[in-house]
């Protein structure tokens, strides 16, 4: 079920709306939750997905015999110590 972003052309408020069925997004069916106007415009939005920031990954430790530091992400040859 996609989440769409809209902006009201009357009060300029932005809002998100979960659309369960395509017919729910037909012109004139969506009303602004702030002023109830049906003059709304769908906005372009980016797809959101959870991500892991670099700060949450463990930092490479000391190199292990045979190369790498032993962390799982170093198994693909991307270890700092394998420079």
C-alpha positions in Angstrom: 0.0 0.0 0.0 1.7 3.2 -1.2 2.0 6.3 0.9 1.5 9.5 -1.2 2.3 13.1 -0.4 -0.1 15.9 -1.2 -0.3 19.6 -0.9 -3.5 21.6 -0.6 -3.8 24.4 -3.1 -6.0 26.4 -0.8 -4.3 26.4 2.6 -0.9 25.2 1.3 -0.7 22.4 4.0 1.2 19.3 3.1 0.0 15.9 4.2 0.6 12.2 3.5 -2.1 9.7 2.7 -2.1 5.9 2.6 -3.9 4.7 -0.6 -5.3 1.2 -0.2 -7.1 1.0 -3.6 -6.4 3.0 -6.8 -10.0 4.4 -6.9 -9.4 6.2 -3.6 -6.9 8.5 -5.3 -9.3 9.5 -8.1 -9.6 13.3 -8.7 -12.1 14.9 -6.3 -11.9 12.0 -3.8 -9.0 13.3 -1.6 -9.7 16.2 0.8 -7.1 18.2 2.8 -7.3 17.1 6.5 -6.6 20.7 7.6 -9.3 22.7 5.6 -11.3 20.0 3.9 -10.6 21.5 0.4 -10.5 19.0 -2.5 -8.1 21.2 -4.4 -5.1 19.0 -3.6 -2.0 18.2 -5.7 0.1 15.0 -5.5 3.7 15.8 -4.8 6.8 14.1 -6.1 8.4 12.2 -3.3 11.4 10.0 -2.8 11.0 6.4 -1.8 12.0 5.9 1.8 13.8 2.8 3.1 15.5 2.1 6.4 19.2 2.3 6.1 22.2 1.7 8.3 24.4 4.7 8.9 28.1 4.2 8.7 28.4 5.2 12.4 26.4 2.2 13.4 28.8 -0.3 11.7 31.6 -1.8 13.8 35.0 -0.4 13.0 37.7 -2.6 11.6 39.9 -4.0 14.3 43.4 -5.5 14.0 44.2 -7.6 11.0 43.7 -11.3 11.3 46.1 -13.9 9.9 45.3 -14.4 6.2 44.1 -10.8 5.8 41.0 -8.8 6.9 40.0 -8.0 10.4 37.4 -10.7 10.9 34.3 -8.5 10.7 31.5 -9.9 8.4 31.6 -6.9 6.1 35.3 -7.6 5.4 34.5 -10.9 3.9 33.9 -9.4 0.5 37.4 -7.9 0.3 36.5 -4.4 1.4 38.6 -4.4 4.6 40.6 -1.4 5.5 43.6 -3.6 6.3 43.7 -5.3 2.9 44.7 -2.0 1.2 
